Amino acid sequence: MRAFVFPGQGAQTIGMGRDLAEAYPDAKAVFEEVDDALGEKLSALIWEGEQDALTLTENAQPALMATSLAAMAALKSEGVGVEAASFVAGHSLGEYSALAAAGAFSVADTARLLRTRGLAMQKAVPVGVGAMAALLGLDFETAAAVAAEAAEGQVCQAANDNDPGQVVVSGHREAVERALDIAKAKGAKRAMLLPVSAPFHCALMAPAAEVMNEALGAVEIVTPKVPVVSNVRAAATDDPDVIRSLLVEQVTGSVRWRESVAYMGAQGVTEIWEIGAGKALSGMVRRIDRALATRAVGAAADVAAAAEAVQAG
């Protein structure tokens, strides 16, 4: 039993997906569809631009989705459609990639939603007011307690429960900086600020949640072909109305990745394929459950090897 998972922000690199587009016409068509939907050559930025420009939230989010959907298109052209998975899931923005892969959103709508989401998240908090930090070596309960102690009337929340030893906290910069010292005192192996442009997945993102509520309300969501494991619920759904409300909730809610992977394992999933750029999720999956096999599918050679593996067994 297999699941497909889709990466979030941080995985972006210049040149990602280019060999997919060169090797597979259907993959190239995905990038062209995203370019058309946004009215600009995002593909040129992805393949030939500057890393700083690609890393801007408004660009990184649709760019990572385009790369993931291009990999899915390449897989499909090799005879491996989304139905080869029993579940799909994505990390933060990757949940949109998962939904598009499962047919709940069109590629064009997903690109526009992620551009809107990226801009809204960036505008929600003035630059410098918020921050995020990774706490390594603490379990989620301890990290959440660290965040609560650090808040002191400000916002500081456990934003990403990535794996058993990696939790990200998010909120006001001063509170997050306090969390670093508290975490070290509670035995964290490392505690460090992250190079992000805004404090994602915390209450400070409320203005962005309002924007996404309106944007998602204007988009058609159909029943996905494969159940989608939601970040905020760490359980699967295929109900379009529930999907819409959970995506709004996701803007301010925690990414429950550790629980999402454990949920899929409990449902009988034995292998997880990371579709798109990078291998960060594969590393998290192995730390969550060593019994789960992982496969990264982000380049043309990966697609061919993955298709062979399906056909072989």
MIVO-292451 format. One line per 3 residues: for each residue z, y, x of C-alpha. Coordinates in Angstrom, 2 decimals. Layout:
residues N
Z,Y,X | ...
***
This chain:
residues 313
0.00,0.00,0.00 | -1.12,3.32,1.42 | -0.34,7.02,1.02
-2.35,10.03,2.20 | -0.36,13.06,3.40 | -1.58,16.54,4.26
-0.22,18.92,6.93 | 1.29,22.35,6.46 | 1.30,25.59,8.41
1.69,25.25,12.16 | -0.96,22.55,12.56 | -3.84,25.05,12.80
-5.97,25.13,15.97 | -9.27,26.79,16.79 | -12.06,24.23,16.47
-10.31,21.97,13.95 | -12.71,20.12,11.69 | -15.83,21.18,13.57
-16.80,17.67,14.67 | -16.27,16.47,11.08 | -18.74,19.11,9.86
-21.23,18.16,12.57 | -20.97,14.43,11.89 | -20.71,14.44,8.08
-22.81,16.65,5.77 | -20.21,16.22,3.00 | -17.51,17.59,5.32
-19.71,20.56,6.22 | -20.19,21.20,2.50 | -16.41,21.56,2.04
-16.25,24.35,4.63 | -19.24,26.03,2.98 | -17.57,25.80,-0.44
-14.40,27.42,0.94 | -16.45,30.17,2.60 | -18.23,30.86,-0.70
-14.99,30.85,-2.69 | -13.38,33.40,-0.37 | -16.53,35.48,0.12
-16.21,35.30,3.91 | -16.98,32.98,6.81 | -13.56,31.43,7.24
-15.31,28.53,8.99 | -16.42,30.88,11.78 | -12.80,31.94,12.31
-11.66,28.30,12.29 | -14.24,27.19,14.85 | -14.84,30.24,17.03
-12.15,32.82,16.24 | -8.89,33.88,17.84 | -5.78,31.75,17.39
-3.72,34.81,16.37 | -6.11,35.55,13.49 | -6.19,31.91,12.38
-2.38,31.80,12.43 | -2.07,34.65,9.90 | -0.62,33.01,6.79
-3.50,34.20,4.57 | -5.99,32.44,6.88 | -4.01,29.42,8.05
-3.33,28.15,4.54 | -6.94,27.90,3.25 | -8.14,26.87,6.73
-5.81,23.88,6.92 | -6.75,22.87,3.39 | -10.46,23.09,4.23
-9.98,20.86,7.28 | -8.00,18.28,5.30 | -10.55,18.24,2.45
-13.39,17.93,4.97 | -11.68,14.86,6.41 | -11.32,13.45,2.90
-15.02,14.12,2.22 | -15.93,12.32,5.44 | -13.74,9.37,4.48
-15.36,9.23,1.05 | -18.83,9.16,2.62 | -17.63,6.11,4.58
-16.54,4.44,1.34 | -12.84,5.40,1.38 | -12.00,7.67,-1.55
-8.63,9.07,-2.56 | -8.18,6.01,-4.78 | -7.59,4.01,-1.57
-4.12,5.59,-1.64 | -1.35,4.86,-4.13 | 0.21,8.32,-3.59
-0.71,11.65,-2.04 | 1.71,14.27,-0.74 | 1.61,17.38,1.41
4.01,19.50,3.43 | 4.33,22.94,1.78 | 0.74,24.27,1.54
-0.34,20.66,2.16 | 0.71,19.89,-1.41 | -2.28,21.99,-2.52
-4.53,19.95,-0.21 | -3.10,16.76,-1.73 | -3.75,18.01,-5.26
-7.31,19.03,-4.41 | -7.94,15.67,-2.72 | -6.71,13.93,-5.88
-9.02,16.06,-8.03 | -6.35,18.13,-9.79 | -7.87,21.38,-8.47
-11.41,22.25,-7.46 | -11.88,23.05,-3.76 | -12.88,26.62,-4.64
-9.81,27.21,-6.81 | -7.57,25.72,-4.11 | -9.02,28.04,-1.47
-8.45,31.10,-3.65 | -4.94,29.98,-4.62 | -3.98,29.50,-0.99
-5.40,32.87,0.02 | -3.33,34.43,-2.79 | -0.28,32.38,-1.79
-0.56,33.35,1.86 | -0.89,37.06,1.08 | 1.94,36.95,-1.46
4.30,35.15,0.91 | 3.51,37.64,3.67 | 4.09,40.65,1.42
7.29,39.34,-0.19 | 9.50,40.36,2.74 | 8.94,43.23,5.22
8.15,42.03,8.75 | 11.35,41.58,10.75 | 13.68,41.30,7.75
13.50,37.52,7.50 | 13.42,34.60,9.91 | 13.35,30.81,10.07
15.06,28.51,12.56 | 14.89,24.81,13.37 | 18.19,22.96,13.66
17.73,19.73,15.60 | 20.20,16.88,15.63 | 21.98,17.69,12.37
21.62,15.81,9.10 | 20.59,17.70,5.98 | 24.07,17.99,4.49
25.48,19.48,7.71 | 22.51,21.86,8.08 | 22.88,23.01,4.47
26.57,23.68,5.12 | 25.63,25.67,8.23 | 23.24,27.79,6.15
25.87,28.40,3.47 | 28.46,29.44,6.06 | 25.97,31.73,7.83
24.87,33.53,4.65 | 27.86,35.88,4.34 | 26.37,37.49,1.24
22.80,37.37,2.56 | 20.19,34.68,1.98 | 20.28,31.63,4.25
19.02,28.32,2.88 | 17.92,24.92,4.10 | 14.17,25.35,3.64
12.60,22.20,5.11 | 14.29,18.80,5.26 | 11.71,17.39,7.66
13.30,14.23,9.06 | 16.77,12.84,9.80 | 17.28,15.16,12.77
15.22,18.24,11.92 | 16.10,20.79,9.25 | 14.67,24.31,9.04
16.74,27.16,7.61 | 15.28,30.36,6.18 | 16.54,33.74,5.03
17.64,37.15,6.29 | 17.21,37.41,10.06 | 20.88,38.23,10.72
22.05,35.28,8.66 | 19.59,32.90,10.33 | 20.74,34.13,13.76
24.34,33.44,12.72 | 23.25,29.95,11.71 | 22.06,29.25,15.27
25.56,29.70,16.69 | 27.25,27.83,13.84 | 24.80,24.93,14.20
25.47,24.64,17.93 | 29.21,24.65,17.26 | 28.69,21.79,14.77
26.85,19.69,17.35 | 23.18,20.58,16.98 | 21.14,19.40,19.97
19.00,22.52,19.70 | 18.83,25.51,17.37 | 15.96,27.95,17.75
14.12,30.68,15.90 | 10.59,29.74,14.84 | 7.51,31.92,15.45
6.75,32.54,11.78 | 5.76,35.74,10.02 | 8.04,35.40,6.97
11.07,33.44,5.70 | 9.33,30.76,3.64 | 10.96,28.47,1.05
14.01,30.57,0.28 | 15.13,33.02,-2.41 | 13.55,35.96,-0.54
10.17,34.55,-1.61 | 10.87,35.30,-5.30 | 8.18,38.03,-5.47
5.62,35.52,-4.17 | 6.72,32.98,-6.79 | 5.94,35.55,-9.50
2.46,36.07,-8.05 | 1.83,32.32,-7.92 | 3.08,31.84,-11.48
0.35,34.21,-12.65 | -2.33,32.79,-10.33 | -1.60,29.18,-11.25
-1.56,30.09,-14.93 | -5.19,31.20,-14.65 | -6.44,27.98,-13.00
-7.37,24.69,-14.61 | -5.30,21.74,-13.42 | -6.48,18.29,-14.46
-4.65,14.96,-14.17 | -4.91,13.84,-10.53 | -6.61,10.53,-9.78
-3.55,9.50,-7.73 | 0.11,10.51,-8.37 | 1.26,13.45,-6.25
4.72,13.43,-4.66 | 6.12,16.91,-5.16 | 7.94,18.80,-2.37
10.70,20.11,-4.59 | 11.28,16.93,-6.58 | 10.59,14.25,-3.92
9.11,12.12,-6.70 | 5.63,11.55,-8.08 | 4.00,13.22,-11.06
0.52,13.39,-12.54 | 1.28,15.81,-15.40 | -0.75,19.05,-15.00
1.90,21.24,-16.65 | 4.64,19.80,-14.47 | 2.47,20.22,-11.37
1.95,23.90,-12.22 | 5.68,24.61,-12.64 | 6.64,22.66,-9.51
4.16,24.64,-7.39 | 5.79,27.87,-8.55 | 9.22,26.43,-7.81
7.99,25.31,-4.38 | 7.60,28.92,-3.15 | 11.38,29.46,-3.13
12.49,25.81,-3.09 | 13.15,23.39,-0.26 | 10.44,21.11,1.12
12.13,17.73,0.67 | 9.87,15.88,3.10 | 12.38,13.29,4.34
13.16,12.27,0.77 | 9.47,12.31,-0.20 | 8.58,9.84,2.55
11.58,7.67,1.67 | 10.49,7.73,-1.98 | 7.00,6.50,-1.10
8.46,3.74,1.07 | 10.72,2.69,-1.80 | 7.67,2.44,-4.08
6.08,-0.09,-1.70 | 4.02,2.13,0.60 | 3.65,0.50,4.03
1.23,2.87,5.77 | 0.79,6.64,5.72 | -2.37,8.43,6.79
-2.13,12.06,7.88 | -5.35,13.72,6.71 | -6.41,16.87,8.59
-5.21,18.82,11.61 | -2.52,17.60,13.99 | -0.05,14.74,14.00
3.24,16.48,13.14 | 3.74,14.63,9.87 | 3.09,11.27,11.52
5.92,11.97,13.95 | 8.24,12.89,11.09 | 7.28,9.75,9.16
8.14,7.54,12.15 | 11.53,9.23,12.52 | 12.22,8.79,8.79
11.21,5.12,8.56 | 10.00,3.16,11.57 | 8.71,0.42,9.29
5.97,2.74,8.01 | 2.71,2.54,9.95 | 0.98,5.88,10.56
-2.62,6.92,11.19 | -3.92,10.42,11.92 | -7.35,11.16,10.42
-8.46,14.55,11.69 | -11.64,13.94,13.70 | -14.91,12.13,13.15
-13.86,9.19,15.34 | -10.65,8.85,13.31 | -12.65,8.68,10.08
-14.87,5.87,11.35 | -11.88,3.90,12.65 | -9.97,4.38,9.39
-12.92,3.21,7.32 | -13.28,0.14,9.51 | -9.60,-0.67,9.06
-9.91,-0.50,5.26 | -13.02,-2.65,5.22 | -11.36,-5.18,7.55
-8.39,-5.66,5.43
***
